[in-house]
């Protein structure tokens, strides 16, 4: 009569190599196949396979091991086949208790293939148990050394195994800036930092302009292996947020030890920067403000007021109209599209006027400064002729005045607008083409929109601009 054999296999979490989420690991299958072949060679009848997949050897409360020991007590099989003794566990005391006491007490023959151990031929040689203990000891020591190496690298070099969006590896394996992706990163920071866009609004803008997502760009253009089964083809607010809050774009490395936040290591100036420290700080403040105060992006909310009744217009999402109501009676209504186009055109005109006024004031101020400098220079020449100043003082003063005069004259020839105003000028071109300003900008610039008159298809409005934003 053939002896019944039980097969026990285990794979720790550290060694997992899944075929897919629903199947056992490849190592588990290999263990089972090898042990079944041993059972067939020795004429054993396989009673049952006990499998603990993804359990540590230090855990002796494993479900399959508990079931195995329960069947041992009921003497449901006579032979136990294992790959090696470490599959039973990594505690010298507990494994020794199983091998020396429990299994012999119930008449279970234990065969460990890799250890070349058979309890039937075992003659009080404790070396087999000590070898298991030493294997466990060396494994722990190896893990300690690996951890020390990880800590050393995290404290000394930029760790980036998969190039971040905005960077790529050259032919020599060196990380360099990818100009196309870097321009998208800069645009994201500028939209949030200077134009007060939310992350969602930036995502919508990138999608409208058909900009490739970072995953799609990495796989389709750079030829990298996908991190996900399918690269997302649409930008989301989370994608934009992860880029907008990544300090590594400032040229610094944030290394993690075992992905624990408390073990974060910051290394300064380890690679080329894409974003300045000032812009990064500005963007973080804007993101923090957006998280506290969520602006209404679907419509202008309570900013539209009827000038005569001083009542706010209501908005119907279903009909897409703004309307004024007195009790149950609707006084008038305006199509959302028509009103917002009128508001946009008026706002565009006001921005153009303000930019021109700003330019004129700057020019007038520069002319006044230039006139004073010219007067000072003429006085200096006259004092020199009259001998009121010595030669060295005259030359120093003359050099300073001429330098300032040339700077002012150069400003008159070139545009002397601030970066923020120049950004608005660029946006004006886009707004004029579409005849519509985005809700984010309108909400930021407008205090109130007064409806002066609404007859037939004619709308007359007056805008109150936010002095803090404009």
PAZATI-304343 format. One record per residue (C-alpha): x, y, z; residue number from 1. Coordinates in nm, 3 decimals, always signed. Example, Ala and Ser with C-alpha at 12.3 -4.5 7.8 and 13.67 -1.06 7.14 Angstrom:
BEGIN
{x=+1.230	y=-0.450	z=+0.780	i=1}
{x=+1.367	y=-0.106	z=+0.714	i=2}
//
This chain:
BEGIN
{x=+0.000	y=+0.000	z=+0.000	i=1}
{x=+0.134	y=+0.340	z=-0.100	i=2}
{x=+0.213	y=+0.593	z=+0.174	i=3}
{x=+0.021	y=+0.921	z=+0.168	i=4}
{x=+0.242	y=+1.228	z=+0.135	i=5}
{x=+0.161	y=+1.590	z=+0.213	i=6}
{x=+0.339	y=+1.868	z=+0.029	i=7}
{x=+0.405	y=+2.197	z=+0.208	i=8}
{x=+0.526	y=+2.507	z=+0.018	i=9}
{x=+0.577	y=+2.867	z=+0.125	i=10}
{x=+0.687	y=+3.192	z=-0.038	i=11}
{x=+0.768	y=+3.502	z=+0.167	i=12}
{x=+0.653	y=+3.853	z=+0.074	i=13}
{x=+1.009	y=+3.949	z=-0.009	i=14}
{x=+1.033	y=+3.678	z=-0.276	i=15}
{x=+0.696	y=+3.729	z=-0.444	i=16}
{x=+0.697	y=+3.715	z=-0.823	i=17}
{x=+0.330	y=+3.702	z=-0.925	i=18}
{x=+0.207	y=+3.574	z=-1.257	i=19}
{x=-0.106	y=+3.783	z=-1.205	i=20}
{x=-0.323	y=+3.893	z=-0.915	i=21}
{x=-0.544	y=+3.583	z=-0.920	i=22}
{x=-0.281	y=+3.308	z=-0.948	i=23}
{x=-0.014	y=+3.167	z=-0.717	i=24}
{x=+0.343	y=+3.285	z=-0.759	i=25}
{x=+0.577	y=+3.119	z=-1.005	i=26}
{x=+0.805	y=+3.000	z=-0.721	i=27}
{x=+0.513	y=+2.828	z=-0.549	i=28}
{x=+0.426	y=+2.641	z=-0.869	i=29}
{x=+0.789	y=+2.538	z=-0.919	i=30}
{x=+0.808	y=+2.406	z=-0.562	i=31}
{x=+0.488	y=+2.204	z=-0.606	i=32}
{x=+0.600	y=+2.054	z=-0.940	i=33}
{x=+0.940	y=+1.953	z=-0.799	i=34}
{x=+0.791	y=+1.792	z=-0.486	i=35}
{x=+0.526	y=+1.607	z=-0.685	i=36}
{x=+0.805	y=+1.460	z=-0.899	i=37}
{x=+0.984	y=+1.345	z=-0.581	i=38}
{x=+0.661	y=+1.184	z=-0.456	i=39}
{x=+0.618	y=+0.997	z=-0.786	i=40}
{x=+0.980	y=+0.873	z=-0.783	i=41}
{x=+0.940	y=+0.733	z=-0.431	i=42}
{x=+0.597	y=+0.584	z=-0.494	i=43}
{x=+0.409	y=+0.819	z=-0.261	i=44}
{x=+0.043	y=+0.910	z=-0.312	i=45}
{x=+0.001	y=+1.289	z=-0.280	i=46}
{x=-0.269	y=+1.345	z=-0.020	i=47}
{x=-0.283	y=+1.727	z=-0.022	i=48}
{x=-0.078	y=+2.038	z=-0.108	i=49}
{x=-0.053	y=+2.300	z=+0.169	i=50}
{x=+0.047	y=+2.641	z=+0.035	i=51}
{x=+0.129	y=+2.962	z=+0.226	i=52}
{x=+0.189	y=+3.222	z=-0.045	i=53}
{x=+0.317	y=+3.560	z=+0.071	i=54}
{x=+0.385	y=+3.474	z=+0.438	i=55}
{x=+0.704	y=+3.545	z=+0.632	i=56}
{x=+0.897	y=+3.255	z=+0.784	i=57}
{x=+0.890	y=+3.429	z=+1.122	i=58}
{x=+0.510	y=+3.395	z=+1.129	i=59}
{x=+0.411	y=+3.052	z=+1.269	i=60}
{x=+0.040	y=+3.135	z=+1.259	i=61}
{x=+0.018	y=+3.077	z=+0.884	i=62}
{x=-0.318	y=+2.929	z=+0.768	i=63}
{x=-0.176	y=+2.640	z=+0.561	i=64}
{x=+0.074	y=+2.548	z=+0.836	i=65}
{x=-0.207	y=+2.542	z=+1.094	i=66}
{x=-0.412	y=+2.313	z=+0.866	i=67}
{x=-0.106	y=+2.090	z=+0.813	i=68}
{x=-0.043	y=+2.050	z=+1.189	i=69}
{x=-0.412	y=+1.979	z=+1.243	i=70}
{x=-0.400	y=+1.697	z=+0.986	i=71}
{x=-0.076	y=+1.570	z=+1.143	i=72}
{x=-0.257	y=+1.525	z=+1.475	i=73}
{x=-0.531	y=+1.328	z=+1.293	i=74}
{x=-0.266	y=+1.115	z=+1.113	i=75}
{x=-0.416	y=+1.181	z=+0.768	i=76}
{x=-0.078	y=+1.123	z=+0.595	i=77}
{x=+0.252	y=+0.954	z=+0.672	i=78}
{x=+0.512	y=+1.161	z=+0.479	i=79}
{x=+0.582	y=+1.537	z=+0.462	i=80}
{x=+0.767	y=+1.670	z=+0.156	i=81}
{x=+0.926	y=+2.018	z=+0.168	i=82}
{x=+1.179	y=+2.205	z=-0.046	i=83}
{x=+1.398	y=+2.290	z=+0.256	i=84}
{x=+1.355	y=+2.326	z=+0.631	i=85}
{x=+1.337	y=+2.706	z=+0.606	i=86}
{x=+0.994	y=+2.662	z=+0.438	i=87}
{x=+0.861	y=+2.550	z=+0.779	i=88}
{x=+0.996	y=+2.866	z=+0.940	i=89}
{x=+1.300	y=+3.072	z=+1.032	i=90}
{x=+1.307	y=+3.016	z=+1.409	i=91}
{x=+1.569	y=+2.763	z=+1.521	i=92}
{x=+1.375	y=+2.676	z=+1.835	i=93}
{x=+1.035	y=+2.625	z=+1.671	i=94}
{x=+1.159	y=+2.435	z=+1.364	i=95}
{x=+1.369	y=+2.213	z=+1.591	i=96}
{x=+1.057	y=+2.141	z=+1.804	i=97}
{x=+0.867	y=+2.030	z=+1.491	i=98}
{x=+1.149	y=+1.813	z=+1.354	i=99}
{x=+1.267	y=+1.658	z=+1.682	i=100}
{x=+0.940	y=+1.617	z=+1.873	i=101}
{x=+0.606	y=+1.679	z=+1.702	i=102}
{x=+0.652	y=+1.500	z=+1.367	i=103}
{x=+0.827	y=+1.193	z=+1.521	i=104}
{x=+0.558	y=+1.169	z=+1.790	i=105}
{x=+0.285	y=+1.129	z=+1.523	i=106}
{x=+0.500	y=+0.902	z=+1.306	i=107}
{x=+0.547	y=+1.155	z=+1.023	i=108}
{x=+0.844	y=+1.100	z=+0.796	i=109}
{x=+0.996	y=+1.437	z=+0.688	i=110}
{x=+1.190	y=+1.473	z=+0.361	i=111}
{x=+1.367	y=+1.802	z=+0.284	i=112}
{x=+1.497	y=+1.794	z=-0.074	i=113}
{x=+1.756	y=+2.076	z=-0.078	i=114}
{x=+1.890	y=+1.982	z=+0.267	i=115}
{x=+1.916	y=+1.613	z=+0.164	i=116}
{x=+1.738	y=+1.534	z=+0.488	i=117}
{x=+1.523	y=+1.224	z=+0.550	i=118}
{x=+1.404	y=+1.161	z=+0.906	i=119}
{x=+1.417	y=+0.783	z=+0.843	i=120}
{x=+1.795	y=+0.795	z=+0.784	i=121}
{x=+1.865	y=+1.082	z=+1.023	i=122}
{x=+2.107	y=+0.976	z=+1.303	i=123}
{x=+2.107	y=+1.244	z=+1.572	i=124}
{x=+2.310	y=+1.480	z=+1.352	i=125}
{x=+2.213	y=+1.830	z=+1.468	i=126}
{x=+2.402	y=+1.995	z=+1.181	i=127}
{x=+2.087	y=+1.999	z=+0.966	i=128}
{x=+1.909	y=+2.222	z=+1.221	i=129}
{x=+2.212	y=+2.445	z=+1.264	i=130}
{x=+2.245	y=+2.486	z=+0.886	i=131}
{x=+1.887	y=+2.612	z=+0.876	i=132}
{x=+1.966	y=+2.852	z=+1.160	i=133}
{x=+2.283	y=+2.976	z=+0.986	i=134}
{x=+2.094	y=+3.031	z=+0.660	i=135}
{x=+1.848	y=+3.247	z=+0.850	i=136}
{x=+2.132	y=+3.434	z=+1.021	i=137}
{x=+2.313	y=+3.507	z=+0.693	i=138}
{x=+1.987	y=+3.621	z=+0.534	i=139}
{x=+1.929	y=+3.873	z=+0.814	i=140}
{x=+2.289	y=+3.995	z=+0.791	i=141}
{x=+2.253	y=+4.033	z=+0.413	i=142}
{x=+1.939	y=+4.244	z=+0.460	i=143}
{x=+2.121	y=+4.467	z=+0.711	i=144}
{x=+2.405	y=+4.522	z=+0.463	i=145}
{x=+2.156	y=+4.600	z=+0.185	i=146}
{x=+1.986	y=+4.856	z=+0.409	i=147}
{x=+2.320	y=+5.022	z=+0.488	i=148}
{x=+2.396	y=+5.044	z=+0.116	i=149}
{x=+2.052	y=+5.198	z=+0.048	i=150}
{x=+2.105	y=+5.454	z=+0.325	i=151}
{x=+2.453	y=+5.537	z=+0.192	i=152}
{x=+2.327	y=+5.591	z=-0.164	i=153}
{x=+2.026	y=+5.792	z=-0.047	i=154}
{x=+2.257	y=+6.028	z=+0.143	i=155}
{x=+2.515	y=+6.072	z=-0.133	i=156}
{x=+2.353	y=+6.060	z=-0.480	i=157}
{x=+2.043	y=+6.140	z=-0.684	i=158}
{x=+1.833	y=+5.822	z=-0.698	i=159}
{x=+1.605	y=+5.818	z=-0.998	i=160}
{x=+1.558	y=+5.480	z=-1.167	i=161}
{x=+1.279	y=+5.605	z=-1.396	i=162}
{x=+1.332	y=+5.947	z=-1.556	i=163}
{x=+1.095	y=+6.208	z=-1.419	i=164}
{x=+0.868	y=+6.400	z=-1.657	i=165}
{x=+1.082	y=+6.685	z=-1.789	i=166}
{x=+1.401	y=+6.476	z=-1.795	i=167}
{x=+1.540	y=+6.190	z=-2.003	i=168}
{x=+1.857	y=+5.980	z=-2.022	i=169}
{x=+2.111	y=+6.041	z=-2.298	i=170}
{x=+2.307	y=+5.768	z=-2.478	i=171}
{x=+2.559	y=+5.757	z=-2.193	i=172}
{x=+2.292	y=+5.701	z=-1.930	i=173}
{x=+2.319	y=+6.057	z=-1.793	i=174}
{x=+2.000	y=+6.235	z=-1.690	i=175}
{x=+1.944	y=+6.554	z=-1.890	i=176}
{x=+1.657	y=+6.798	z=-1.944	i=177}
{x=+1.401	y=+6.700	z=-2.207	i=178}
{x=+1.310	y=+7.039	z=-2.352	i=179}
{x=+0.960	y=+6.949	z=-2.477	i=180}
{x=+0.845	y=+6.801	z=-2.146	i=181}
{x=+1.034	y=+7.068	z=-1.947	i=182}
{x=+0.837	y=+7.340	z=-2.131	i=183}
{x=+0.512	y=+7.171	z=-2.023	i=184}
{x=+0.636	y=+7.160	z=-1.662	i=185}
{x=+0.725	y=+7.532	z=-1.677	i=186}
{x=+0.384	y=+7.611	z=-1.828	i=187}
{x=+0.209	y=+7.427	z=-1.542	i=188}
{x=+0.401	y=+7.632	z=-1.285	i=189}
{x=+0.333	y=+7.960	z=-1.468	i=190}
{x=-0.041	y=+7.888	z=-1.503	i=191}
{x=-0.073	y=+7.817	z=-1.130	i=192}
{x=+0.179	y=+8.071	z=-0.999	i=193}
{x=+0.098	y=+8.378	z=-1.210	i=194}
{x=-0.247	y=+8.316	z=-1.354	i=195}
{x=-0.395	y=+8.156	z=-1.037	i=196}
{x=-0.522	y=+7.849	z=-1.224	i=197}
{x=-0.631	y=+7.552	z=-1.018	i=198}
{x=-0.479	y=+7.210	z=-1.092	i=199}
{x=-0.808	y=+7.103	z=-1.252	i=200}
{x=-0.813	y=+7.412	z=-1.477	i=201}
{x=-0.455	y=+7.345	z=-1.587	i=202}
{x=-0.546	y=+6.982	z=-1.666	i=203}
{x=-0.840	y=+7.098	z=-1.879	i=204}
{x=-0.616	y=+7.341	z=-2.065	i=205}
{x=-0.354	y=+7.074	z=-2.138	i=206}
{x=-0.624	y=+6.836	z=-2.261	i=207}
{x=-0.773	y=+7.109	z=-2.483	i=208}
{x=-0.431	y=+7.165	z=-2.639	i=209}
{x=-0.383	y=+6.786	z=-2.689	i=210}
{x=-0.067	y=+6.774	z=-2.478	i=211}
{x=+0.054	y=+6.418	z=-2.420	i=212}
{x=+0.034	y=+6.297	z=-2.061	i=213}
{x=+0.363	y=+6.214	z=-1.894	i=214}
{x=+0.297	y=+5.838	z=-1.924	i=215}
{x=+0.192	y=+5.862	z=-2.288	i=216}
{x=+0.494	y=+6.078	z=-2.369	i=217}
{x=+0.734	y=+5.840	z=-2.194	i=218}
{x=+0.604	y=+5.535	z=-2.380	i=219}
{x=+0.524	y=+5.678	z=-2.725	i=220}
{x=+0.810	y=+5.931	z=-2.763	i=221}
{x=+1.092	y=+5.828	z=-2.528	i=222}
{x=+1.025	y=+5.456	z=-2.578	i=223}
{x=+1.026	y=+5.375	z=-2.207	i=224}
{x=+0.847	y=+5.080	z=-2.050	i=225}
{x=+0.501	y=+5.167	z=-1.919	i=226}
{x=+0.460	y=+5.181	z=-1.542	i=227}
{x=+0.093	y=+5.097	z=-1.582	i=228}
{x=-0.083	y=+4.846	z=-1.807	i=229}
{x=-0.236	y=+5.130	z=-2.006	i=230}
{x=-0.092	y=+5.480	z=-2.017	i=231}
{x=-0.363	y=+5.741	z=-1.934	i=232}
{x=-0.434	y=+5.969	z=-2.230	i=233}
{x=-0.599	y=+6.253	z=-2.033	i=234}
{x=-0.448	y=+6.493	z=-1.782	i=235}
{x=-0.613	y=+6.501	z=-1.440	i=236}
{x=-0.590	y=+6.743	z=-1.147	i=237}
{x=-0.391	y=+6.481	z=-0.953	i=238}
{x=-0.132	y=+6.455	z=-1.233	i=239}
{x=-0.088	y=+6.832	z=-1.241	i=240}
{x=-0.073	y=+6.848	z=-0.859	i=241}
{x=+0.201	y=+6.582	z=-0.842	i=242}
{x=+0.416	y=+6.788	z=-1.082	i=243}
{x=+0.335	y=+7.123	z=-0.919	i=244}
{x=+0.439	y=+7.000	z=-0.572	i=245}
{x=+0.755	y=+6.813	z=-0.673	i=246}
{x=+1.055	y=+6.992	z=-0.520	i=247}
{x=+1.297	y=+6.789	z=-0.734	i=248}
{x=+1.218	y=+7.021	z=-1.029	i=249}
{x=+1.427	y=+7.283	z=-0.843	i=250}
{x=+1.735	y=+7.066	z=-0.897	i=251}
{x=+1.730	y=+6.892	z=-0.559	i=252}
{x=+1.684	y=+6.522	z=-0.476	i=253}
{x=+1.438	y=+6.382	z=-0.227	i=254}
{x=+1.543	y=+6.025	z=-0.154	i=255}
{x=+1.333	y=+5.787	z=+0.052	i=256}
{x=+1.449	y=+5.494	z=+0.260	i=257}
{x=+1.186	y=+5.219	z=+0.233	i=258}
{x=+0.935	y=+5.487	z=+0.128	i=259}
{x=+0.886	y=+5.614	z=+0.485	i=260}
{x=+0.831	y=+5.987	z=+0.513	i=261}
{x=+1.022	y=+6.017	z=+0.840	i=262}
{x=+1.330	y=+5.875	z=+0.663	i=263}
{x=+1.336	y=+6.137	z=+0.388	i=264}
{x=+1.680	y=+6.256	z=+0.273	i=265}
{x=+1.715	y=+6.592	z=+0.093	i=266}
{x=+2.023	y=+6.654	z=-0.125	i=267}
{x=+2.075	y=+7.002	z=-0.270	i=268}
{x=+2.178	y=+7.079	z=-0.631	i=269}
{x=+2.214	y=+6.721	z=-0.758	i=270}
{x=+2.082	y=+6.773	z=-1.112	i=271}
{x=+1.971	y=+7.039	z=-1.360	i=272}
{x=+1.682	y=+7.250	z=-1.242	i=273}
{x=+1.372	y=+7.332	z=-1.445	i=274}
{x=+1.193	y=+7.558	z=-1.195	i=275}
{x=+1.335	y=+7.837	z=-0.975	i=276}
{x=+1.296	y=+7.831	z=-0.598	i=277}
{x=+1.091	y=+8.153	z=-0.608	i=278}
{x=+0.840	y=+8.016	z=-0.861	i=279}
{x=+0.808	y=+7.687	z=-0.672	i=280}
{x=+0.734	y=+7.875	z=-0.348	i=281}
{x=+0.476	y=+8.093	z=-0.525	i=282}
{x=+0.300	y=+7.788	z=-0.670	i=283}
{x=+0.282	y=+7.617	z=-0.329	i=284}
{x=+0.108	y=+7.925	z=-0.185	i=285}
{x=-0.143	y=+7.929	z=-0.472	i=286}
{x=-0.219	y=+7.558	z=-0.429	i=287}
{x=-0.269	y=+7.614	z=-0.056	i=288}
{x=-0.506	y=+7.904	z=-0.126	i=289}
{x=-0.704	y=+7.696	z=-0.377	i=290}
{x=-0.744	y=+7.417	z=-0.124	i=291}
{x=-0.894	y=+7.664	z=+0.126	i=292}
{x=-1.115	y=+7.867	z=-0.108	i=293}
{x=-1.265	y=+7.690	z=-0.407	i=294}
{x=-1.368	y=+7.937	z=-0.674	i=295}
{x=-1.689	y=+7.881	z=-0.871	i=296}
{x=-1.581	y=+7.778	z=-1.218	i=297}
{x=-1.915	y=+7.691	z=-1.376	i=298}
{x=-2.058	y=+8.044	z=-1.369	i=299}
{x=-1.997	y=+8.389	z=-1.222	i=300}
{x=-2.206	y=+8.315	z=-0.915	i=301}
{x=-2.318	y=+8.616	z=-0.710	i=302}
{x=-2.100	y=+8.866	z=-0.893	i=303}
{x=-2.374	y=+8.974	z=-1.136	i=304}
{x=-2.601	y=+9.246	z=-0.992	i=305}
{x=-2.895	y=+9.440	z=-1.140	i=306}
{x=-2.808	y=+9.811	z=-1.096	i=307}
{x=-3.166	y=+9.928	z=-1.035	i=308}
{x=-3.288	y=+9.668	z=-0.785	i=309}
{x=-2.938	y=+9.589	z=-0.648	i=310}
{x=-3.036	y=+9.221	z=-0.654	i=311}
{x=-2.810	y=+8.938	z=-0.761	i=312}
{x=-2.901	y=+8.752	z=-1.076	i=313}
{x=-2.970	y=+8.381	z=-1.035	i=314}
{x=-2.828	y=+8.108	z=-1.254	i=315}
{x=-3.015	y=+7.815	z=-1.407	i=316}
{x=-2.782	y=+7.527	z=-1.481	i=317}
{x=-3.050	y=+7.342	z=-1.676	i=318}
{x=-3.141	y=+7.635	z=-1.905	i=319}
{x=-2.791	y=+7.789	z=-1.898	i=320}
{x=-2.923	y=+8.141	z=-1.830	i=321}
{x=-2.879	y=+8.421	z=-1.577	i=322}
{x=-3.210	y=+8.575	z=-1.470	i=323}
{x=-3.357	y=+8.838	z=-1.236	i=324}
{x=-3.663	y=+8.742	z=-1.038	i=325}
{x=-3.906	y=+8.950	z=-0.833	i=326}
{x=-4.105	y=+8.707	z=-0.619	i=327}
{x=-4.244	y=+8.447	z=-0.859	i=328}
{x=-4.209	y=+8.675	z=-1.160	i=329}
{x=-3.908	y=+8.665	z=-1.386	i=330}
{x=-3.812	y=+9.020	z=-1.490	i=331}
{x=-3.557	y=+8.929	z=-1.758	i=332}
{x=-3.308	y=+8.661	z=-1.849	i=333}
{x=-2.976	y=+8.656	z=-2.032	i=334}
{x=-2.819	y=+8.357	z=-2.202	i=335}
{x=-2.505	y=+8.250	z=-2.018	i=336}
{x=-2.300	y=+8.249	z=-2.337	i=337}
{x=-2.410	y=+8.600	z=-2.440	i=338}
{x=-2.348	y=+8.761	z=-2.100	i=339}
{x=-2.008	y=+8.604	z=-2.051	i=340}
{x=-1.899	y=+8.709	z=-2.401	i=341}
{x=-1.998	y=+9.072	z=-2.327	i=342}
{x=-1.818	y=+9.058	z=-1.992	i=343}
{x=-1.509	y=+8.910	z=-2.158	i=344}
{x=-1.496	y=+9.175	z=-2.432	i=345}
{x=-1.538	y=+9.457	z=-2.180	i=346}
{x=-1.272	y=+9.306	z=-1.955	i=347}
{x=-1.032	y=+9.264	z=-2.247	i=348}
{x=-1.081	y=+9.629	z=-2.338	i=349}
{x=-1.020	y=+9.742	z=-1.979	i=350}
{x=-0.702	y=+9.533	z=-1.955	i=351}
{x=-0.574	y=+9.685	z=-2.281	i=352}
{x=-0.645	y=+10.036	z=-2.152	i=353}
{x=-0.473	y=+9.962	z=-1.820	i=354}
{x=-0.165	y=+9.822	z=-1.993	i=355}
{x=-0.144	y=+10.130	z=-2.216	i=356}
{x=-0.190	y=+10.361	z=-1.915	i=357}
{x=+0.079	y=+10.169	z=-1.731	i=358}
{x=+0.315	y=+10.208	z=-2.026	i=359}
{x=+0.238	y=+10.581	z=-2.055	i=360}
{x=+0.295	y=+10.642	z=-1.683	i=361}
{x=+0.625	y=+10.459	z=-1.697	i=362}
{x=+0.735	y=+10.666	z=-1.996	i=363}
{x=+0.631	y=+10.993	z=-1.831	i=364}
{x=+0.812	y=+10.899	z=-1.512	i=365}
{x=+1.124	y=+10.808	z=-1.709	i=366}
{x=+1.108	y=+11.140	z=-1.897	i=367}
{x=+1.096	y=+11.330	z=-1.568	i=368}
{x=+1.394	y=+11.134	z=-1.436	i=369}
{x=+1.581	y=+11.192	z=-1.765	i=370}
{x=+1.512	y=+11.567	z=-1.755	i=371}
{x=+1.648	y=+11.591	z=-1.399	i=372}
{x=+1.959	y=+11.391	z=-1.489	i=373}
{x=+2.023	y=+11.616	z=-1.791	i=374}
{x=+1.992	y=+11.926	z=-1.570	i=375}
{x=+2.234	y=+11.774	z=-1.318	i=376}
{x=+2.478	y=+11.699	z=-1.601	i=377}
{x=+2.458	y=+12.055	z=-1.739	i=378}
{x=+2.520	y=+12.194	z=-1.387	i=379}
{x=+2.820	y=+11.963	z=-1.349	i=380}
{x=+2.972	y=+12.087	z=-1.681	i=381}
{x=+2.924	y=+12.449	z=-1.577	i=382}
{x=+3.084	y=+12.388	z=-1.235	i=383}
{x=+3.380	y=+12.225	z=-1.409	i=384}
{x=+3.437	y=+12.528	z=-1.634	i=385}
{x=+3.421	y=+12.759	z=-1.334	i=386}
{x=+3.665	y=+12.540	z=-1.142	i=387}
{x=+3.420	y=+12.458	z=-0.861	i=388}
{x=+3.501	y=+12.081	z=-0.877	i=389}
{x=+3.832	y=+11.904	z=-0.906	i=390}
{x=+3.911	y=+11.686	z=-1.208	i=391}
{x=+3.879	y=+11.346	z=-1.032	i=392}
{x=+3.539	y=+11.431	z=-0.876	i=393}
{x=+3.417	y=+11.563	z=-1.210	i=394}
{x=+3.512	y=+11.245	z=-1.398	i=395}
{x=+3.347	y=+11.017	z=-1.140	i=396}
{x=+3.026	y=+11.222	z=-1.131	i=397}
{x=+3.017	y=+11.254	z=-1.510	i=398}
{x=+3.054	y=+10.876	z=-1.556	i=399}
{x=+2.765	y=+10.803	z=-1.316	i=400}
{x=+2.529	y=+11.059	z=-1.476	i=401}
{x=+2.602	y=+10.949	z=-1.833	i=402}
{x=+2.540	y=+10.585	z=-1.740	i=403}
{x=+2.198	y=+10.668	z=-1.588	i=404}
{x=+2.104	y=+10.884	z=-1.889	i=405}
{x=+2.188	y=+10.605	z=-2.135	i=406}
{x=+1.982	y=+10.353	z=-1.931	i=407}
{x=+1.674	y=+10.579	z=-1.943	i=408}
{x=+1.716	y=+10.644	z=-2.316	i=409}
{x=+1.745	y=+10.268	z=-2.377	i=410}
{x=+1.422	y=+10.208	z=-2.180	i=411}
{x=+1.238	y=+10.451	z=-2.406	i=412}
{x=+1.328	y=+10.236	z=-2.706	i=413}
{x=+1.245	y=+9.902	z=-2.542	i=414}
{x=+0.933	y=+9.773	z=-2.368	i=415}
{x=+0.962	y=+9.823	z=-1.994	i=416}
{x=+0.667	y=+9.616	z=-1.874	i=417}
{x=+0.675	y=+9.375	z=-1.580	i=418}
{x=+0.664	y=+9.000	z=-1.641	i=419}
{x=+0.308	y=+8.982	z=-1.509	i=420}
{x=+0.188	y=+9.250	z=-1.754	i=421}
{x=+0.369	y=+9.078	z=-2.040	i=422}
{x=+0.190	y=+8.754	z=-1.946	i=423}
{x=-0.144	y=+8.935	z=-1.965	i=424}
{x=-0.050	y=+9.068	z=-2.309	i=425}
{x=+0.008	y=+8.712	z=-2.431	i=426}
{x=-0.324	y=+8.599	z=-2.287	i=427}
{x=-0.503	y=+8.893	z=-2.452	i=428}
{x=-0.419	y=+8.753	z=-2.796	i=429}
{x=-0.579	y=+8.418	z=-2.705	i=430}
{x=-0.884	y=+8.580	z=-2.545	i=431}
{x=-0.945	y=+8.802	z=-2.849	i=432}
{x=-0.948	y=+8.503	z=-3.080	i=433}
{x=-1.198	y=+8.314	z=-2.862	i=434}
{x=-1.385	y=+8.628	z=-2.747	i=435}
{x=-1.399	y=+8.465	z=-2.402	i=436}
{x=-1.190	y=+8.478	z=-2.085	i=437}
{x=-1.174	y=+8.166	z=-1.869	i=438}
{x=-1.378	y=+8.159	z=-1.546	i=439}
{x=-1.069	y=+8.138	z=-1.327	i=440}
{x=-0.936	y=+8.472	z=-1.455	i=441}
{x=-1.278	y=+8.639	z=-1.450	i=442}
{x=-1.337	y=+8.534	z=-1.090	i=443}
{x=-0.993	y=+8.662	z=-0.995	i=444}
{x=-1.031	y=+9.002	z=-1.166	i=445}
{x=-1.398	y=+9.086	z=-1.113	i=446}
{x=-1.560	y=+9.222	z=-0.800	i=447}
{x=-1.905	y=+9.293	z=-0.950	i=448}
{x=-2.076	y=+9.295	z=-1.289	i=449}
{x=-2.357	y=+9.555	z=-1.291	i=450}
{x=-2.635	y=+9.508	z=-1.545	i=451}
{x=-2.727	y=+9.863	z=-1.650	i=452}
{x=-2.977	y=+9.769	z=-1.920	i=453}
{x=-3.114	y=+9.454	z=-2.078	i=454}
{x=-3.352	y=+9.498	z=-2.373	i=455}
{x=-3.410	y=+9.257	z=-2.658	i=456}
{x=-3.064	y=+9.122	z=-2.737	i=457}
{x=-2.882	y=+9.433	z=-2.614	i=458}
{x=-2.693	y=+9.420	z=-2.284	i=459}
{x=-2.523	y=+9.718	z=-2.119	i=460}
{x=-2.289	y=+9.643	z=-1.830	i=461}
{x=-2.040	y=+9.808	z=-1.594	i=462}
{x=-1.752	y=+9.620	z=-1.437	i=463}
{x=-1.598	y=+9.665	z=-1.092	i=464}
{x=-1.241	y=+9.537	z=-1.093	i=465}
{x=-1.069	y=+9.375	z=-0.797	i=466}
{x=-0.786	y=+9.614	z=-0.703	i=467}
{x=-0.595	y=+9.337	z=-0.526	i=468}
{x=-0.578	y=+9.117	z=-0.838	i=469}
{x=-0.571	y=+9.376	z=-1.118	i=470}
//
